[in-house]
Amino acid sequence: MTVLQKKEMVLCAGFVSNHIERDAFLPEQRDILLENALKDLSADPDVLAIYIAGSLAKGNDDQYSDIDLHTIVNPKRKGEFLKGKRDRANNWGDVSFHEDCNPYSPYVVTHYNTFVKVDSWYHAPEEIVPSIWLKEVEVIYDPFNIMSPIIKESAEKVYKPTPDEVEHWRGKLLAFVHETYRAVMRREMLYALSNLDRIRWLIVSGWYMEMEEQLDVPYGVWTKIEGNRSKLAGKQLSLLESWDCGRNSNEIIKTLRRMIPEFLRLNEYLCTQLGVETNEYHIKRIIDMAI
C-alpha cells in the first residue's frame, strides 16, 4: 500500500493524521528494532532461547503492531535479567519511555522514538510448558532445542470452553449488570460506561467460546476484536456497533437492555453444549433487579 493510499484510507475514516508518512515506515523501523534485540540477546551466554508471539508470529500484523519478544534465560540469572530489563531494552533503539518500572515484573513495555513498541518478557525454562498460547509463536533462536518439543506438543492442543469458564463468565456479566445500575443511580456516568463496556467485552468472549476460539487478548482489552483482524461475523460486529452509548442515564440503561437478549442466547447455547444448567428463570430474575 502506497503512502497516498494509506492517506486516503485515513481520510475515509474521518480522522486526518499528521503522521501518515512516519507510519508508512513503521514496519521497517520495527524490523530494525527486532534485529538489534536479537543481536544483543543472542550474544548473551545466559540467553537460552528467543521467540516472538502476537501478531508478528501469527502473520496478521499491520504497520502498528508491536513486538512481543520472549526470552528464555538461565534460571540462576533470571533475577538479574528482570532488574536490568529496561537497560537491556535501551540497547535496541532510542527510547521514548518505559511503561513498567517494577524490577520484579517479568516484562517491560518499551516505547521508542520511532513510535514502535516492544513488550519484552523473560522466562526460566521451567516456566515454558505446552499450552494453547504457544500454538502460534515463531521461534527465532533455540540453540539448545528447548522450544521445538514444546511447540510440537502445543500444536496438538485444542481449545474448548469448560463448564467452570461458562459459570465464571455469566457470573461476571451479571455482576456488571448490577454494577451498571448502581453507577447510574449514583450519577457516576463514567463508571457506568466502564461497566457497560465490560458487558460488551464479556459478550464478545461468549462469542469466542461459541466458536471454540481462544480470545487471545487480556481481559477487557479490545485490540483485534474489531477492524481488519477481527474474527467476528458481520452480524456480531453490527451488534457491537449498535451498542454504542453516551453519558445519558436513560441511554445507558436502554443500551444495557438491548444487550441482554444476546447474553441470554449465549447462556442457553453454551450451557446446552456443556451440560450446564441454564437457570434461565433465575438469571432473568437477577437481571430484573437492575433493569
Backbone bond lengths (Angstrom), bond angles and torsions (degrees), N, CA, C in turn:
res aa  C-N    CA-C-N  psi(-1)  N-CA   C-N-CA  omega(-1)  CA-C   N-CA-C  phi
1 M - - - 1.461 - - 1.527 108.98 -
2 T 1.339 116.29 130.00 1.461 120.47 -179.43 1.521 110.78 -77.57
3 V 1.331 115.47 165.33 1.467 120.58 176.99 1.521 110.20 -59.57
4 L 1.340 116.85 -39.65 1.462 120.63 -179.99 1.525 111.14 -63.49
5 Q 1.338 116.69 -43.09 1.464 120.37 178.88 1.528 111.14 -62.95
6 K 1.326 116.02 -40.91 1.464 119.42 178.69 1.520 110.66 -65.20
7 K 1.322 116.89 -38.62 1.461 120.30 178.30 1.520 110.56 -64.40
8 E 1.336 116.46 -41.17 1.465 120.28 178.16 1.527 110.64 -64.18
9 M 1.338 116.90 -37.79 1.454 121.15 179.22 1.522 110.18 -62.59
10 V 1.327 116.97 -44.20 1.464 120.93 179.63 1.517 110.52 -65.53
11 L 1.328 116.84 -41.70 1.459 120.11 178.51 1.520 111.14 -60.28
12 C 1.341 116.89 -40.66 1.465 120.55 178.97 1.527 111.19 -64.03
13 A 1.316 116.74 -29.90 1.454 119.76 -179.84 1.516 112.14 -76.84
14 G 1.330 118.17 -10.12 1.454 121.28 175.58 1.511 114.13 99.43
15 F 1.317 118.91 -13.15 1.457 122.40 -179.80 1.514 108.85 -112.81
16 V 1.330 116.32 129.38 1.454 121.67 179.50 1.520 108.60 -102.01
17 S 1.321 117.02 110.43 1.457 121.94 -178.55 1.519 110.85 -84.21
18 N 1.316 114.98 147.75 1.463 120.73 174.24 1.528 111.93 -91.16
19 H 1.335 116.52 3.83 1.460 120.06 -170.81 1.526 113.07 -122.96
20 I 1.329 116.90 25.54 1.462 120.26 -176.61 1.529 111.72 -60.74
21 E 1.304 117.16 -44.34 1.466 119.98 -178.15 1.520 110.60 -66.28
22 R 1.339 118.14 -42.41 1.461 120.39 176.62 1.523 111.04 -60.63
23 D 1.343 116.15 -44.97 1.462 120.69 -175.67 1.520 112.29 -63.85
24 A 1.328 116.48 -28.90 1.465 119.92 -179.88 1.521 111.54 -63.44
25 F 1.328 117.50 -24.30 1.464 121.43 -177.63 1.527 112.49 -102.02
26 L 1.327 117.69 7.12 1.466 119.79 -179.04 1.531 112.77 -60.79
27 P 1.343 120.34 -43.43 1.476 118.69 177.80 1.525 112.79 -58.94
28 E 1.335 116.67 -38.72 1.467 120.21 178.61 1.524 110.51 -65.15
29 Q 1.323 116.78 -43.87 1.462 120.99 178.55 1.527 111.10 -65.28
30 R 1.310 116.47 -35.75 1.469 121.42 177.99 1.528 110.41 -64.68
31 D 1.323 116.32 -41.80 1.466 120.01 178.26 1.533 111.08 -61.99
32 I 1.316 116.33 -38.59 1.469 120.40 179.33 1.522 110.51 -64.88
33 L 1.331 116.08 -44.96 1.464 120.50 178.79 1.521 111.37 -61.20
34 L 1.334 116.53 -44.71 1.457 120.32 -179.21 1.534 110.40 -64.03
35 E 1.316 116.83 -41.49 1.463 120.12 178.59 1.527 110.84 -62.37
36 N 1.345 116.58 -41.52 1.462 120.40 178.92 1.525 111.16 -64.75
37 A 1.339 115.91 -41.33 1.466 119.85 -179.70 1.522 110.82 -64.91
38 L 1.316 116.95 -43.58 1.469 120.30 -179.02 1.524 111.77 -66.27
39 K 1.307 116.47 -39.44 1.462 120.40 178.69 1.525 110.18 -62.96
40 D 1.322 115.83 -42.48 1.464 121.14 -179.48 1.522 111.31 -67.86
41 L 1.324 116.74 -50.64 1.463 120.84 -174.70 1.526 112.59 -68.70
42 S 1.309 117.35 -43.39 1.473 119.97 -176.35 1.524 112.36 -68.35
43 A 1.327 116.76 -17.99 1.466 120.03 177.35 1.521 112.19 -80.69
44 D 1.333 117.28 -9.88 1.460 122.21 -178.59 1.530 108.79 -88.33
45 P 1.323 119.66 121.52 1.467 120.97 -177.56 1.526 113.65 -66.17
46 D 1.323 117.71 -15.90 1.468 120.77 178.27 1.530 112.73 -90.24
47 V 1.322 117.58 1.07 1.463 122.00 173.24 1.524 108.12 -91.59
48 L 1.333 116.26 120.45 1.465 121.65 -173.60 1.525 113.41 -98.71
49 A 1.327 117.38 -27.88 1.468 120.82 179.86 1.524 108.26 -165.73
50 I 1.328 115.12 157.39 1.468 121.69 178.21 1.518 108.21 -140.30
51 Y 1.330 116.59 135.82 1.457 120.11 171.96 1.515 110.12 -143.02
52 I 1.320 115.96 158.28 1.458 120.87 175.47 1.523 108.51 -113.11
53 A 1.326 115.09 147.43 1.462 121.85 178.67 1.527 108.41 -124.45
54 G 1.324 115.85 -170.29 1.462 119.99 176.37 1.515 113.19 75.72
55 S 1.318 115.12 -155.26 1.467 121.60 -172.65 1.520 113.30 -62.88
56 L 1.323 117.39 -37.99 1.465 119.23 -178.81 1.519 111.09 -63.25
57 A 1.330 116.95 -39.35 1.458 120.42 179.78 1.518 111.70 -72.29
58 K 1.326 116.58 -35.27 1.468 120.59 -177.13 1.524 112.99 -81.16
59 G 1.332 116.33 -17.18 1.455 119.57 -179.89 1.508 114.35 83.54
60 N 1.361 117.75 13.69 1.466 119.81 177.28 1.524 110.83 -112.05
61 D 1.335 115.30 31.15 1.458 120.54 -179.78 1.518 111.31 -76.20
62 D 1.316 114.97 159.06 1.456 121.24 170.71 1.524 107.26 -130.03
63 Q 1.323 117.28 -172.14 1.457 119.07 -174.36 1.530 112.80 -65.75
64 Y 1.338 117.34 -19.38 1.465 120.26 -177.01 1.530 112.54 -98.17
65 S 1.298 118.27 1.96 1.464 120.68 -179.31 1.521 110.43 -66.97
66 D 1.341 114.88 144.22 1.452 119.75 177.50 1.526 109.93 -94.77
67 I 1.324 115.59 -178.32 1.459 121.76 178.73 1.524 107.95 -106.52
68 D 1.331 116.52 116.50 1.470 121.58 173.35 1.524 107.34 -95.00
69 L 1.315 115.78 98.43 1.458 122.06 -170.86 1.527 110.06 -107.80
70 H 1.327 116.26 121.93 1.463 122.18 -177.69 1.525 109.33 -116.78
71 T 1.331 115.18 128.05 1.460 120.97 -177.36 1.526 109.09 -122.62
72 I 1.321 116.09 126.53 1.467 122.04 176.70 1.525 107.48 -96.12
73 V 1.320 115.53 127.34 1.460 119.68 -171.86 1.525 111.17 -124.75
74 N 1.317 114.56 164.61 1.467 121.76 173.32 1.532 108.76 -54.83
75 P 1.331 118.57 120.51 1.466 119.64 -175.88 1.525 114.05 -57.55
76 K 1.323 117.62 -28.18 1.463 120.16 179.01 1.523 112.09 -71.51
77 R 1.328 116.48 -18.61 1.463 120.80 -178.03 1.523 113.13 -109.63
78 K 1.328 117.05 3.13 1.459 119.15 -174.98 1.532 112.32 -58.06
79 G 1.317 116.75 -42.66 1.464 120.06 179.79 1.520 112.20 -56.29
80 E 1.331 116.63 -40.05 1.460 120.25 178.92 1.529 111.27 -67.56
81 F 1.335 115.85 -38.19 1.463 119.09 177.70 1.532 110.67 -62.92
82 L 1.328 116.21 -41.62 1.457 119.26 -179.10 1.525 111.60 -66.09
83 K 1.304 116.61 -43.41 1.468 119.54 -179.97 1.528 111.51 -65.81
84 G 1.326 116.62 -31.51 1.459 120.26 -177.00 1.514 114.63 -100.86
85 K 1.339 117.04 14.17 1.472 119.39 -172.06 1.531 112.75 -64.37
86 R 1.324 117.76 -33.51 1.468 119.12 178.04 1.525 110.72 -71.75
87 D 1.327 116.08 -42.68 1.469 118.97 177.78 1.526 110.81 -61.37
88 R 1.333 116.02 -38.79 1.457 120.12 178.69 1.528 110.30 -61.94
89 A 1.335 116.26 -46.46 1.469 120.29 -179.58 1.527 111.72 -64.53
90 N 1.327 116.66 -27.13 1.467 119.97 178.00 1.524 112.03 -65.10
91 N 1.328 116.63 -21.76 1.466 120.43 -179.23 1.524 113.13 -74.30
92 W 1.321 117.29 -15.91 1.464 120.18 -169.11 1.526 114.02 -92.34
93 G 1.331 117.79 -16.98 1.453 121.25 -178.90 1.517 110.37 176.95
94 D 1.317 116.33 -178.92 1.466 121.43 179.63 1.526 109.34 -78.76
95 V 1.334 115.77 113.50 1.469 121.45 -173.82 1.515 110.86 -84.83
96 S 1.311 114.92 134.37 1.462 121.38 171.70 1.523 110.32 -86.57
97 F 1.350 116.33 -51.03 1.461 120.30 175.85 1.520 109.81 -166.82
98 H 1.336 115.63 162.07 1.457 123.41 173.38 1.528 108.30 -109.16
99 E 1.332 116.43 142.14 1.461 119.50 177.49 1.518 112.29 -80.76
100 D 1.308 118.19 -35.43 1.462 121.17 -169.32 1.520 110.37 -113.69
101 C 1.332 116.60 133.82 1.464 119.69 179.68 1.528 112.05 -119.83
102 N 1.346 117.28 6.51 1.460 121.07 -179.94 1.535 109.23 -74.76
103 P 1.338 118.01 116.96 1.473 119.47 -176.48 1.519 113.81 -68.69
104 Y 1.351 117.63 -12.82 1.465 120.76 -178.64 1.527 112.62 -102.87
105 S 1.313 117.00 -5.11 1.464 120.24 178.32 1.525 109.71 -67.92
106 P 1.342 118.69 142.70 1.466 120.25 -178.07 1.528 114.05 -77.47
107 Y 1.322 117.53 -0.70 1.470 119.10 -178.37 1.524 110.41 -146.92
108 V 1.309 115.15 164.36 1.454 122.14 172.07 1.524 107.57 -142.16
109 V 1.323 116.03 140.22 1.469 121.90 175.75 1.522 107.48 -103.06
110 T 1.322 115.75 119.95 1.460 121.51 -175.70 1.518 109.96 -116.37
111 H 1.322 115.74 127.01 1.465 122.38 177.88 1.522 108.66 -102.99
112 Y 1.327 116.51 129.37 1.449 121.97 -177.03 1.528 110.95 -103.63
113 N 1.330 115.51 161.13 1.463 120.44 -177.92 1.523 112.97 -63.98
114 T 1.324 116.58 -15.93 1.465 121.08 177.91 1.531 112.18 -79.64
115 F 1.348 117.26 -5.12 1.464 125.06 -176.64 1.534 111.59 77.92
116 V 1.313 116.86 17.78 1.458 122.86 171.39 1.524 107.64 -100.57
117 K 1.334 116.62 143.97 1.460 118.40 175.94 1.524 110.22 -125.36
118 V 1.336 114.12 153.48 1.458 122.01 -178.83 1.525 108.38 -126.26
119 D 1.332 116.17 126.25 1.467 122.01 170.26 1.525 106.30 -96.99
120 S 1.321 116.96 106.57 1.465 119.69 -176.76 1.524 110.31 -107.77
121 W 1.333 114.92 123.13 1.462 123.99 -177.19 1.519 109.29 -112.00
122 Y 1.345 114.80 149.94 1.462 120.30 176.73 1.523 109.06 -129.22
123 H 1.339 115.58 130.02 1.467 121.99 -175.93 1.518 110.35 -130.63
124 A 1.335 115.63 150.92 1.465 121.11 166.19 1.522 107.64 -85.98
125 P 1.328 119.15 154.38 1.477 120.87 -176.44 1.525 113.35 -56.17
126 E 1.324 118.55 -37.54 1.465 120.55 -177.11 1.532 113.03 -69.66
127 E 1.322 116.57 -13.79 1.465 120.28 178.67 1.529 112.52 -82.33
128 I 1.309 116.79 -14.21 1.464 121.23 -178.10 1.521 108.78 -97.89
129 V 1.323 115.51 106.19 1.467 121.52 -178.72 1.528 108.68 -126.16
130 P 1.334 118.02 155.98 1.467 120.03 179.44 1.525 111.67 -56.84
131 S 1.312 116.22 134.87 1.466 120.62 -179.70 1.514 109.86 -160.96
132 I 1.323 115.09 167.85 1.466 121.18 177.32 1.527 110.95 -62.01
133 W 1.362 115.99 -27.36 1.463 120.83 -177.03 1.519 112.66 -73.68
134 L 1.335 116.85 -17.00 1.455 119.82 -178.25 1.529 112.34 -101.39
135 K 1.330 116.50 14.56 1.471 119.41 179.50 1.521 111.46 -71.49
136 E 1.315 116.54 -32.92 1.463 120.28 -173.98 1.522 109.99 -125.12
137 V 1.305 115.76 67.75 1.456 121.20 172.80 1.525 108.23 -123.61
138 E 1.311 115.16 162.14 1.467 120.09 178.59 1.528 108.83 -119.31
139 V 1.319 115.72 115.03 1.459 120.89 179.25 1.530 108.60 -82.04
140 I 1.320 115.96 126.16 1.468 118.79 -176.32 1.529 112.76 -119.28
141 Y 1.332 116.84 -4.35 1.471 120.25 176.46 1.520 106.74 -159.24
142 D 1.327 116.22 116.85 1.473 119.52 -175.58 1.538 109.82 -153.61
143 P 1.322 117.31 61.01 1.480 119.24 -174.39 1.529 113.75 -66.57
144 F 1.337 117.54 -21.26 1.466 120.57 -178.44 1.531 112.46 -103.02
145 N 1.329 116.09 11.09 1.465 122.23 177.89 1.542 112.02 54.82
146 I 1.311 115.55 41.40 1.463 120.82 178.26 1.525 110.78 -77.52
147 M 1.330 115.76 -42.48 1.459 120.14 -170.74 1.527 113.86 -83.71
148 S 1.308 118.38 -31.37 1.478 120.57 -172.19 1.522 113.41 -55.02
149 P 1.344 120.75 -52.07 1.471 119.64 -179.80 1.527 112.65 -65.99
150 I 1.327 117.38 -31.07 1.462 120.73 178.95 1.525 110.34 -69.17
151 I 1.319 116.38 -42.06 1.463 120.78 178.71 1.529 110.18 -64.91
152 K 1.319 116.77 -40.54 1.470 120.72 -179.71 1.526 110.78 -62.52
153 E 1.332 117.31 -44.32 1.462 120.26 179.87 1.532 111.10 -70.47
154 S 1.316 117.04 -35.38 1.467 120.69 179.50 1.523 111.27 -64.56
155 A 1.334 116.45 -33.79 1.459 120.81 -177.92 1.520 112.14 -62.66
156 E 1.333 117.14 -22.77 1.468 120.84 -178.01 1.533 112.55 -88.07
157 K 1.316 117.33 -7.90 1.455 120.17 -177.27 1.526 110.74 -81.31
158 V 1.323 116.03 140.27 1.469 122.62 -179.01 1.517 108.44 -124.63
159 Y 1.322 115.56 133.78 1.465 119.46 179.46 1.525 110.94 -82.65
160 K 1.322 115.94 132.41 1.461 122.77 168.84 1.514 107.58 -140.04
161 P 1.337 118.12 134.22 1.470 119.51 178.45 1.520 111.02 -64.06
162 T 1.308 116.34 151.71 1.461 122.10 -179.48 1.528 109.80 -110.94
163 P 1.339 117.57 160.35 1.474 120.00 175.60 1.524 112.36 -55.34
164 D 1.323 117.42 -39.12 1.469 119.82 179.41 1.524 111.70 -63.64
165 E 1.339 116.71 -38.86 1.467 120.21 177.52 1.523 111.30 -61.32
166 V 1.332 116.30 -43.65 1.463 120.74 -178.91 1.528 110.71 -66.00
167 E 1.325 116.71 -42.39 1.466 120.45 177.79 1.530 110.32 -60.50
168 H 1.314 116.54 -45.27 1.464 121.06 179.41 1.522 110.62 -63.83
169 W 1.330 116.05 -43.60 1.468 122.26 -178.40 1.516 111.55 -58.80
170 R 1.314 117.64 -50.86 1.469 118.52 -176.17 1.523 111.56 -73.40
171 G 1.352 117.53 -29.42 1.458 119.55 175.82 1.516 111.50 -64.15
172 K 1.343 116.18 -43.79 1.462 119.95 177.99 1.514 111.13 -64.11
173 L 1.328 116.83 -42.20 1.460 119.84 -177.64 1.533 110.87 -64.58
174 L 1.318 117.21 -44.19 1.462 120.54 178.21 1.521 111.18 -62.84
175 A 1.326 116.99 -37.30 1.464 120.41 178.43 1.527 110.90 -62.78
176 F 1.328 117.16 -39.82 1.455 120.24 179.59 1.537 111.69 -71.58
177 V 1.328 117.54 -29.22 1.474 119.83 173.39 1.529 109.74 -60.51
178 H 1.302 116.70 -48.60 1.469 120.53 179.51 1.525 111.11 -64.81
179 E 1.331 116.48 -40.70 1.458 119.76 -176.74 1.527 111.24 -69.75
180 T 1.331 117.09 -30.88 1.472 119.87 175.04 1.514 110.14 -63.52
181 Y 1.314 116.89 -44.41 1.471 120.69 177.75 1.528 111.14 -60.10
182 R 1.336 116.77 -46.78 1.464 119.87 -179.70 1.530 111.03 -59.91
183 A 1.331 116.15 -41.65 1.462 119.92 -179.27 1.522 111.40 -64.68
184 V 1.330 116.83 -41.49 1.461 120.51 178.07 1.525 110.62 -61.74
185 M 1.322 116.92 -45.00 1.462 120.73 -178.34 1.530 112.13 -66.17
186 R 1.328 116.59 -26.98 1.465 120.32 176.44 1.527 112.31 -87.45
187 R 1.334 117.22 -3.53 1.458 124.47 -176.06 1.535 111.49 63.63
188 E 1.328 114.77 32.02 1.464 120.88 174.78 1.529 108.00 -95.08
189 M 1.316 115.27 76.64 1.452 120.37 -167.17 1.527 113.17 -67.73
190 L 1.322 117.66 -38.61 1.464 118.66 178.06 1.525 110.70 -65.02
191 Y 1.333 116.48 -37.45 1.462 119.75 177.40 1.526 110.40 -67.68
192 A 1.330 116.76 -39.50 1.465 120.32 177.21 1.529 110.49 -60.49
193 L 1.333 116.27 -44.38 1.462 119.96 179.66 1.527 111.48 -66.10
194 S 1.330 116.08 -35.85 1.469 119.95 176.86 1.526 111.11 -62.95
195 N 1.332 117.04 -42.20 1.462 120.98 177.72 1.524 111.04 -65.93
196 L 1.320 115.78 -41.09 1.467 120.56 178.27 1.531 110.36 -60.55
197 D 1.316 116.24 -38.85 1.458 120.82 178.73 1.531 110.89 -64.33
198 R 1.329 117.00 -37.39 1.466 120.44 177.37 1.535 110.82 -64.75
199 I 1.321 116.43 -37.31 1.464 119.66 178.15 1.522 109.94 -64.74
200 R 1.329 116.72 -44.78 1.471 120.07 175.91 1.526 110.27 -55.17
201 W 1.344 114.77 -48.32 1.466 119.10 -176.29 1.530 110.96 -63.80
202 L 1.319 117.49 -39.37 1.463 120.45 179.37 1.525 111.75 -66.59
203 I 1.322 117.26 -34.17 1.461 119.16 174.52 1.528 109.76 -65.27
204 V 1.332 116.80 -40.34 1.463 119.65 175.43 1.526 110.51 -60.15
205 S 1.326 117.39 -42.82 1.470 119.33 178.93 1.524 110.40 -64.33
206 G 1.345 117.23 -31.50 1.459 120.64 173.67 1.518 111.74 -65.65
207 W 1.327 117.03 -37.90 1.467 120.14 176.36 1.530 110.59 -62.86
208 Y 1.318 116.23 -40.21 1.461 119.47 178.93 1.524 110.83 -65.98
209 M 1.339 117.50 -40.21 1.467 119.23 175.74 1.523 110.66 -63.01
210 E 1.320 116.61 -37.78 1.462 120.93 177.86 1.530 110.80 -62.03
211 M 1.335 116.87 -37.39 1.469 121.81 179.05 1.530 112.22 -82.94
212 E 1.350 116.28 -4.72 1.464 122.12 -173.81 1.521 110.20 55.78
213 E 1.322 114.08 44.79 1.464 122.60 176.23 1.528 108.27 -115.30
214 Q 1.313 116.51 140.90 1.460 121.11 176.92 1.516 108.45 -81.32
215 L 1.320 116.85 123.58 1.469 121.16 176.41 1.522 107.08 -77.41
216 D 1.326 116.22 108.29 1.465 120.26 -168.13 1.520 113.01 -95.31
217 V 1.334 116.43 37.53 1.458 121.03 172.56 1.527 108.03 -128.45
218 P 1.329 117.94 154.24 1.466 119.67 179.64 1.522 112.29 -62.94
219 Y 1.317 115.80 161.09 1.462 122.98 -178.82 1.521 110.87 -53.61
220 G 1.325 115.86 125.00 1.454 121.32 176.35 1.514 115.80 84.18
221 V 1.331 117.82 -2.06 1.471 121.15 -177.88 1.525 109.71 -91.59
222 W 1.333 116.32 135.59 1.463 121.38 -171.77 1.524 114.95 -99.75
223 T 1.306 118.99 -2.76 1.455 119.11 -177.90 1.528 111.50 -59.92
224 K 1.319 116.84 141.51 1.473 126.93 178.17 1.536 113.55 71.96
225 I 1.324 118.14 -2.45 1.466 119.48 -179.08 1.519 110.64 -80.86
226 E 1.325 117.28 -33.18 1.460 121.50 173.37 1.528 108.46 -113.56
227 G 1.323 116.28 179.67 1.457 120.47 175.47 1.515 113.38 81.19
228 N 1.322 115.14 -166.57 1.463 121.68 -173.38 1.525 113.59 -66.31
229 R 1.345 117.33 -21.58 1.466 119.95 -176.74 1.521 112.59 -97.41
230 S 1.331 117.29 6.10 1.457 120.82 -177.49 1.529 111.52 -69.61
231 K 1.342 115.77 144.29 1.461 121.96 173.92 1.530 111.51 -99.74
232 L 1.319 116.61 0.74 1.458 120.52 -176.68 1.523 111.22 -79.32
233 A 1.325 115.45 152.26 1.467 121.66 177.12 1.522 109.74 -77.16
234 G 1.325 115.11 164.01 1.457 120.39 -178.73 1.515 112.91 -57.96
235 K 1.339 117.55 -39.88 1.458 121.10 -179.70 1.521 110.75 -64.05
236 Q 1.322 116.28 -39.48 1.467 120.06 179.90 1.522 110.73 -67.53
237 L 1.326 117.03 -42.60 1.458 120.34 177.96 1.528 110.91 -64.34
238 S 1.323 116.73 -35.98 1.472 120.39 177.24 1.523 110.92 -65.81
239 L 1.329 116.61 -39.49 1.464 119.68 176.54 1.529 110.63 -61.88
240 L 1.308 116.44 -45.05 1.462 119.49 178.68 1.521 110.94 -58.02
241 E 1.319 116.05 -44.09 1.463 120.33 179.97 1.527 111.22 -63.98
242 S 1.338 116.64 -36.83 1.468 120.21 -178.66 1.529 112.09 -72.12
243 W 1.332 117.06 -17.30 1.469 120.95 179.50 1.520 112.24 -91.36
244 D 1.325 117.45 17.68 1.459 121.09 174.05 1.528 109.13 -66.41
245 C 1.324 116.76 152.23 1.460 118.13 -170.64 1.525 110.77 -158.60
246 G 1.353 115.68 146.10 1.455 122.12 174.28 1.517 111.78 -100.77
247 R 1.326 116.37 -165.16 1.462 121.69 -172.77 1.528 113.80 -83.79
248 N 1.315 118.10 -9.99 1.464 120.59 -177.79 1.525 111.12 -63.54
249 S 1.339 116.71 132.18 1.466 120.63 -174.77 1.524 112.39 -62.34
250 N 1.341 117.83 -40.61 1.462 120.58 178.03 1.522 111.05 -63.57
251 E 1.326 115.45 -40.18 1.464 119.81 -179.76 1.525 110.84 -65.45
252 I 1.324 116.95 -38.75 1.467 121.00 179.77 1.529 110.32 -62.26
253 I 1.320 116.78 -48.31 1.467 119.92 -178.60 1.529 110.98 -67.53
254 K 1.336 117.08 -39.17 1.463 119.60 177.31 1.529 111.34 -62.48
255 T 1.315 116.27 -40.83 1.464 119.84 177.64 1.519 110.58 -63.93
256 L 1.324 116.28 -41.86 1.460 120.86 177.81 1.529 110.81 -58.99
257 R 1.309 116.58 -43.69 1.472 120.66 179.15 1.520 111.67 -62.54
258 R 1.342 116.02 -36.16 1.469 119.13 -179.16 1.523 111.84 -69.34
259 M 1.324 117.22 -22.00 1.460 121.00 -178.15 1.528 112.71 -84.87
260 I 1.319 117.18 -22.47 1.462 121.32 -173.08 1.535 113.47 -62.08
261 P 1.354 119.98 -43.15 1.481 118.07 -179.31 1.522 113.45 -56.56
262 E 1.331 117.14 -37.29 1.472 118.97 179.87 1.524 110.41 -70.63
263 F 1.312 117.45 -36.32 1.458 120.33 174.94 1.527 111.07 -61.71
264 L 1.330 116.92 -45.26 1.462 120.72 -179.70 1.525 111.22 -63.92
265 R 1.337 116.79 -38.34 1.470 120.30 177.83 1.522 110.51 -63.87
266 L 1.327 116.01 -45.80 1.457 119.91 179.71 1.522 111.32 -63.78
267 N 1.324 116.74 -41.73 1.463 120.18 179.76 1.529 110.63 -60.02
268 E 1.323 116.35 -44.11 1.462 119.82 -179.74 1.525 110.70 -64.71
269 Y 1.333 116.41 -44.87 1.467 119.81 -177.57 1.527 111.10 -65.09
270 L 1.325 117.23 -50.65 1.463 120.68 -175.68 1.521 111.35 -65.19
271 C 1.328 116.49 -40.93 1.465 119.11 179.72 1.522 111.22 -66.40
272 T 1.325 117.14 -40.09 1.463 120.98 178.72 1.533 110.61 -63.20
273 Q 1.343 116.31 -41.74 1.466 120.56 -179.10 1.523 112.21 -65.97
274 L 1.343 116.01 -32.57 1.463 119.89 -172.19 1.523 113.63 -107.09
275 G 1.317 116.23 4.30 1.457 119.15 178.16 1.517 114.07 71.39
276 V 1.341 116.41 31.47 1.458 122.02 178.83 1.527 108.54 -102.16
277 E 1.318 117.34 143.28 1.467 121.34 177.35 1.531 109.16 -64.39
278 T 1.332 116.73 128.17 1.464 119.77 -177.64 1.526 112.78 -71.35
279 N 1.324 117.14 -31.17 1.481 121.70 179.61 1.531 111.68 51.56
280 E 1.328 116.95 41.19 1.460 120.18 -173.18 1.528 112.24 -60.48
281 Y 1.335 117.47 -44.83 1.468 119.88 -179.06 1.521 110.11 -61.59
282 H 1.328 117.07 -44.54 1.460 121.73 -178.91 1.529 110.56 -64.38
283 I 1.334 117.32 -42.02 1.463 121.41 -179.20 1.530 110.94 -65.80
284 K 1.325 116.40 -42.01 1.470 119.09 178.00 1.530 110.96 -63.54
285 R 1.316 116.32 -35.82 1.479 119.70 178.03 1.536 109.92 -65.39
286 I 1.325 116.73 -39.48 1.468 120.50 178.49 1.529 110.00 -64.92
287 I 1.324 116.64 -41.87 1.464 120.18 179.36 1.522 110.40 -65.81
288 D 1.326 117.38 -41.30 1.463 121.26 -178.93 1.525 112.83 -63.16
289 M 1.309 118.14 -20.07 1.468 121.53 176.07 1.523 111.42 -65.93
290 A 1.360 115.72 -21.50 1.469 119.28 -176.60 1.524 112.74 -111.45
291 I 1.334 117.04 -35.14 1.463 118.20 -174.26 1.527 111.62 -133.07
